[in-house]
Amino acid sequence: MVELQQAGIFEIAGAAPEKLPILLEVRCPDNLIAFARRGDLGVKGGLPQLLIDPVNFHACYTQKLRTDERQAQG
């Protein structure tokens, strides 16, 4: 079993405040997952290659917005 925990520190300059949620919930995770998907994480530890399915963070973000809207409506 391989467990991966990631974190990132991002500096976001010059972005409009209304763009921050999509940057933080879509663009930042996209950058982090690229490192996890490199494929040699387990190989370096003597395990088979780790294959991570692509994650569509934009679809997850859009779904979250729809859920939030439905909850706000009642």
HELIX and SHEET records of a PDB file:
HELIX    1   1 PRO A   17  LYS A   19  5                                   3    
HELIX    2   2 LEU A   20  ILE A   22  1                                   3    
HELIX    3   3 LEU A   23  ARG A   27  3                                   5    
HELIX    4   4 CYS A   28  ALA A   36  1                                   9    
HELIX    5   5 VAL A   43  GLY A   45  5                                   3    
HELIX    6   6 PHE A   57  GLN A   73  1                                  17    
END                                                                             
